[in-house]
Amino acid sequence: MKRAAIAVVAAVGGFAGVLGFNLGGSRAPLLQGAGASTPPATPPGSSSSASSSSSSSSSSSSSSSSSSASTPPPAGVRSALGNTYQYGYGQLAVRVTLNGSTITRVDTVGLQTAESYSQQLAQQVIPLLRHEVLAAQSAKVNGFSGATYTSEAYIYSLQSALDKLKKK
Amino acid sequence: MTAKPSSAPPRPAGLLTLGPDGSPEPSRGAPSAPRSPAPRPLLVDLAVAAVAVGFGLSVGIALTATSRHQLAAPGGVALFLGNVTGLAGTYLALVMVLLISRIPFVERVLGQDTLLRWHRRLAPWPISLIIAHVIILTIGYAQAARTGILHEIGPLVNGFPDMGIATAGFVLMVAVSIASLYPIRRRIKRENWWGLHLFMYLALALAFAHEIVLGPSFVGHPMTQLVWSVAWAATAGLVLAYRIGLPLVRSVRHGLVVEEIRPEGPGVVTLILRGRHLERLAVSGGQFFEWRFLARGMWWQAHPFSISARPQPPYLRLTVKCVGDFTTALARLPVGTRVALEGPYGTFTAHALHTRKVALIAGGIGVTSVRSLLEDLPKGTRPVVVLRASSEEELVLREEIAELVKWHGGRLHEVVGPRTAQPIEHLAELIGDLRKRDTYVSGSESFVTSVTRLLALLKVPQEAVHADVYAL
């Protein structure tokens, strides 16, 4: 009986210890509400609205001036947000920035995964994908094996963003 | 705790003729073997606290690994619950392994029967939690992927690293657990069940990788990864050290061989073993070893038998009742058969004494541990010994017991006859002042249970009752 009491007290102590450590530490725990591994990116609302209404014109532009103009060689810095793609256990969208017809920036927004492994995988593979895209100057890059779904979602979203900017 | 067994009696002359054919003591005056070290309950309290802290930590890291965003996402709640059940269940599985890892300081305080009872009592929890973990996570991943539960099984097993082997481990774990359910287990031979049970180690090992690679509490958290890995490695190390390493070292060091096999009574034989350095084998009277007789068809199974006398270098003695295939084969072992041993185990020793005086009650073959315990009792314990047997011939070792009791200035009662003619209550009447004594009871499970029940009725304090159950 005495040992049972010791065990209960110690278990509660250990449990409280972890929570206390986390509240004080940098990891954002469940209790605080902030996403432990979700990158700060954009609030979830914006990305989901992007996904729902993506097909039409509205979502895309932040500093865009293009689309309607018929002239083929667009100039200046423009950017567009691609469709949000559901993949495997998560979703993501890609924002692409062009200077003239050169892809200068690719950002991932609204990356959300159901579980940590996919999150980690995405965080590992997205910089590699961005590097590939910047090198190839198009969405025609190879995905990474082991992260097929993540790669596909990235490439699709990128392509949809490029389509909005009328880049081939 | 009061009496020190170091004041045990010198050996009564002419009694312990362990040498072959009753030849005189071969090494009179040689140093006798030391007793098993005294139990230290405080250490066990600390160990219990440490293990319990670990459980709190395991549940804690499951909680802190999940953010509210993840909880709100499709399948989030299920993924969270699956993580909690997985961590808690796996940690309890680690506790199960620790309970049977034969850590000497724990064994000395709690005794193997208590540890096994805890192991059995805990058993339903880890397996239930791990089954829940598998089911809940399958549902959670299906929700996250917006697919059906059965559809999700394939991608879960194939699509994630280390999930294939983890699934194999799970199947193995469930199979072994089913075999351990009492109605099934009692239909399986003990040795076969034991062999099957070993696969639980493999199952836990197979599951380890997926915990570290996929567990939300471990992904991207090198600290928890490290602690979890060290905890499992340390547990594996304890099992290897105390279930394999130490027995191997002891067996090789002492190099025991069967010197002689003596019939003691109907179906009872005494095995006298000869070995080296037995003066360094720390064992208390009343303890037992797991013996392994290295003969064809027998070497792979270990059986517990009490020593029926403290070691008397170069001899060590055990007395065995032939009830099954194995024990019957023991009586026919050729002289010179090598013997490996694991132990000593057991809390049925003079260390357990609370009071000054002692009563010893032995049913049938239970006399063996009482016999060796008598050698260790301190002076002044005035043991009252009750030997219970169904016939005169079954009162094995009675002359030795009589001589030791006489030396101690105690009393010996031999109660012979069928159970119906000799009710248990009669045994208590023979002793009289039971409440002032530490009572040691040994024998078959039914005998020990009925005596301890009687002692409880007679208001003998529980801590003054020490039992040694012989699984026959």
HADDOCK unambig.tbl for C-alpha pairs under 7 A between the chains (distance, minus, plus):
assign (segid A and resid 3 and name CA) (segid B and resid 45 and name CA) 6.35 0.50 0.50
assign (segid A and resid 6 and name CA) (segid B and resid 49 and name CA) 5.90 0.50 0.50
assign (segid A and resid 7 and name CA) (segid B and resid 48 and name CA) 6.04 0.50 0.50
assign (segid A and resid 7 and name CA) (segid B and resid 49 and name CA) 5.28 0.50 0.50
assign (segid A and resid 7 and name CA) (segid B and resid 52 and name CA) 5.08 0.50 0.50
assign (segid A and resid 8 and name CA) (segid B and resid 52 and name CA) 6.99 0.50 0.50
assign (segid A and resid 10 and name CA) (segid B and resid 49 and name CA) 5.29 0.50 0.50
assign (segid A and resid 10 and name CA) (segid B and resid 52 and name CA) 5.38 0.50 0.50
assign (segid A and resid 10 and name CA) (segid B and resid 53 and name CA) 4.85 0.50 0.50
assign (segid A and resid 11 and name CA) (segid B and resid 52 and name CA) 4.52 0.50 0.50
assign (segid A and resid 11 and name CA) (segid B and resid 53 and name CA) 4.39 0.50 0.50
assign (segid A and resid 11 and name CA) (segid B and resid 54 and name CA) 6.97 0.50 0.50
assign (segid A and resid 11 and name CA) (segid B and resid 55 and name CA) 5.78 0.50 0.50
assign (segid A and resid 11 and name CA) (segid B and resid 56 and name CA) 4.27 0.50 0.50
assign (segid A and resid 12 and name CA) (segid B and resid 56 and name CA) 5.75 0.50 0.50
assign (segid A and resid 13 and name CA) (segid B and resid 53 and name CA) 6.49 0.50 0.50
assign (segid A and resid 13 and name CA) (segid B and resid 56 and name CA) 6.88 0.50 0.50
assign (segid A and resid 14 and name CA) (segid B and resid 53 and name CA) 4.37 0.50 0.50
assign (segid A and resid 14 and name CA) (segid B and resid 54 and name CA) 6.54 0.50 0.50
assign (segid A and resid 14 and name CA) (segid B and resid 56 and name CA) 4.40 0.50 0.50
assign (segid A and resid 14 and name CA) (segid B and resid 57 and name CA) 4.99 0.50 0.50
assign (segid A and resid 15 and name CA) (segid B and resid 56 and name CA) 3.93 0.50 0.50
assign (segid A and resid 15 and name CA) (segid B and resid 57 and name CA) 4.98 0.50 0.50
assign (segid A and resid 15 and name CA) (segid B and resid 59 and name CA) 6.59 0.50 0.50
assign (segid A and resid 15 and name CA) (segid B and resid 60 and name CA) 4.87 0.50 0.50
assign (segid A and resid 18 and name CA) (segid B and resid 57 and name CA) 6.02 0.50 0.50
assign (segid A and resid 18 and name CA) (segid B and resid 60 and name CA) 5.45 0.50 0.50
assign (segid A and resid 18 and name CA) (segid B and resid 61 and name CA) 6.56 0.50 0.50
assign (segid A and resid 19 and name CA) (segid B and resid 60 and name CA) 6.34 0.50 0.50
assign (segid A and resid 19 and name CA) (segid B and resid 64 and name CA) 6.91 0.50 0.50
assign (segid A and resid 29 and name CA) (segid B and resid 64 and name CA) 4.47 0.50 0.50
assign (segid A and resid 29 and name CA) (segid B and resid 65 and name CA) 6.37 0.50 0.50
assign (segid A and resid 29 and name CA) (segid B and resid 66 and name CA) 6.52 0.50 0.50
assign (segid A and resid 29 and name CA) (segid B and resid 67 and name CA) 5.83 0.50 0.50
assign (segid A and resid 30 and name CA) (segid B and resid 63 and name CA) 6.62 0.50 0.50
assign (segid A and resid 30 and name CA) (segid B and resid 64 and name CA) 5.46 0.50 0.50
assign (segid A and resid 30 and name CA) (segid B and resid 66 and name CA) 5.38 0.50 0.50
assign (segid A and resid 30 and name CA) (segid B and resid 67 and name CA) 4.39 0.50 0.50
assign (segid A and resid 30 and name CA) (segid B and resid 68 and name CA) 5.52 0.50 0.50
assign (segid A and resid 33 and name CA) (segid B and resid 67 and name CA) 5.87 0.50 0.50
assign (segid A and resid 33 and name CA) (segid B and resid 68 and name CA) 4.86 0.50 0.50
assign (segid A and resid 34 and name CA) (segid B and resid 67 and name CA) 6.21 0.50 0.50
assign (segid A and resid 34 and name CA) (segid B and resid 68 and name CA) 6.57 0.50 0.50
assign (segid A and resid 35 and name CA) (segid B and resid 67 and name CA) 4.68 0.50 0.50
assign (segid A and resid 35 and name CA) (segid B and resid 68 and name CA) 6.27 0.50 0.50
assign (segid A and resid 35 and name CA) (segid B and resid 69 and name CA) 5.69 0.50 0.50
assign (segid A and resid 36 and name CA) (segid B and resid 66 and name CA) 6.72 0.50 0.50
assign (segid A and resid 36 and name CA) (segid B and resid 67 and name CA) 5.23 0.50 0.50
assign (segid A and resid 88 and name CA) (segid B and resid 145 and name CA) 5.30 0.50 0.50
assign (segid A and resid 89 and name CA) (segid B and resid 144 and name CA) 5.21 0.50 0.50
assign (segid A and resid 89 and name CA) (segid B and resid 145 and name CA) 4.99 0.50 0.50
assign (segid A and resid 114 and name CA) (segid B and resid 70 and name CA) 5.92 0.50 0.50
assign (segid A and resid 114 and name CA) (segid B and resid 73 and name CA) 6.43 0.50 0.50
assign (segid A and resid 114 and name CA) (segid B and resid 76 and name CA) 6.33 0.50 0.50
assign (segid A and resid 114 and name CA) (segid B and resid 144 and name CA) 6.11 0.50 0.50
assign (segid A and resid 115 and name CA) (segid B and resid 216 and name CA) 6.82 0.50 0.50
assign (segid A and resid 116 and name CA) (segid B and resid 216 and name CA) 4.99 0.50 0.50
assign (segid A and resid 116 and name CA) (segid B and resid 219 and name CA) 6.32 0.50 0.50
assign (segid A and resid 117 and name CA) (segid B and resid 214 and name CA) 5.27 0.50 0.50
assign (segid A and resid 117 and name CA) (segid B and resid 216 and name CA) 6.99 0.50 0.50
assign (segid A and resid 117 and name CA) (segid B and resid 219 and name CA) 6.42 0.50 0.50
